[in-house]
Amino acid sequence: MKNLFKKIGALLVAAVMVLSMCTAVFAEGQETPVASTASLTVQGLVPGEKTTVEVYKVVGWNAETSQWVLGTGVTATDVNLNTNPVGITWANFVNKRPSLNKVKSADNVTNGSVTFNGLDIGAYYVYAHSENTTYNPMGEAVYAYDETTGLMKPADKTIDAKGSTYTLTKAFTGKDGETTYQVVERGQEVPFTITATFPSYDKDAKDSAFQITDEPTGMKVTEVTVKVGGTKLTEGTDYTLVSVGTDGKDGSVITKLPAEENQKVRVRFSSEYIGLENAHAGQTVTVEVKAQITNADTFANKASSDKGSNTPEVKGNLGSITINKYDESYNKETHTGKLLAGAEFSIKQGENKIWFVHVEEKDGQSIYKKATADEIANEKLTKVTSIVAKNGVVVAKGLDDGIYQIVEEKAPAGYSVVDVDDVTIANGENPTATVDVSDTKLHSLPHTGGMGTYLFTIIGVVVMAGAAGAFFISRRKGSEE
């Protein structure tokens, strides 16, 4: 009996040891699970719209031969396997979608995003559409390299449908072609560039419109050129320019530029150009805009599209010169003194005096703005080359950066005209300059009608009176004789 209990105990110990080993092995396997498939999340869809999203496999991975392989319906014109990284032209799949291998789909997506699981290593074309919105061709490769082993493995990826579809950019380009900040002058034409991607459209989509809007502030649009895929389009046939109301809706057709100051100008592509075959899907759209600066202080330009949510904007400033007119009490160290009213100044950059238009008298300052070419030619508009510091301070606005010569044309009454130092407006975010001018009084003239004159007059009167008296006395004596 005792031996029987010993045998049973030995069997139990052995069973516990076996179970312990199995548990350890199972636990070890749990520590480093290897995912066999990947997921692909498509986000940025319009919330609330019932959107259909479909996933097509265009490139697969052959583990036995260790190489990429083209998917069903995919050709070398769509995917170039000989480049590193592999070149994929997603726009090519728009019209050949029926021949591709659809592996996943989701209908009636309304929360703005959808995730597809169970995807093998490879590249996938994603097609999304609803009744009101279409999305540009997009795709992603769902793989990565393990940092530990260095081997390829499936990897979860995310596509931002809105962000990667319609990206508008706007750049202020200067004379040298650079897009860095520059100070400009009033009346100058400034070139801007708006770029976007031509959308694709589902055959059942109700909204097949496409528009790009330029929104100037402190400017007026003078010229618009539209290109798609590098080809210049024809206004009136391929697209139409229309004004935009405050409600954002189309206004009247613009048949002639320049537009009015601050008038939004919309490029609306014609339905004939958009077509039904998605011939332009994925091509780069370039809208080149020229706008004349009309404001004397600042300007801004914004771009927007009905197929994108971002609204890039460019802002800039114009230069100004403030002239303070002081009397002889001016202190150069503290920039203080008594202001003198009525001085007149002209400003030159080069040989010619600049024409100005008076704006207003405000806070003791006489404010002028540089006249545009149209204003100079307008005979009904008053413009001057001499600006007046009515209360001792005059401000000239709307100037470019550079060196300016200032001439005091007329001094206040009782003061002499003086030379003024040149002024520099620097390129940058604060293009302002200030110059202090102190006048001296005219030289004193000698006094007239002093005591010396009075004395000579008195002596003369006395002499004349004495002579007259002597004359009368002599006549009187003559008559008595």
Secondary structure, DSSP 8 states (H G I E B T S, - for coil): -HHHHHHHHHHHHHHHHHHHHHHHHHHHHHHS----SEEEEEE---TTS-EEEEEEEEEEEETTTTEEEE-TT--TTTEETTSSS-EE-GGGGTTTGGGSEEEEEEEEE-SSEEEEEEE-SEEEEEEEE-SS-B---EEEE-EEE-TTT--EEE--EEEEHHHHH---EEEE--TTS--S---B-TT-EEEEEEEEE-----TT-S----EEEEEEESEEEEEEEEEETTEE--BTTTEEEEEE-TTS-EEEE--SSS--TT--EEEEE-HHHH-SS-TTTT-EEEEEEEEEE--SSEEEEEEEETTB----EEEEEBEEEEEEEE-TT-BTTTTB--B-S-EEEEEESSSSB--EEEEEEETTEEEEEE--HHHHH-TTS--BSSEEETTSEEEEEEE-SEEEEEEEEE--TTB---B---EEE-SSS--EEEEEEE--B-------S-HHHHHHHHHHHHHHHHHHHHHHHHHHHHHH-
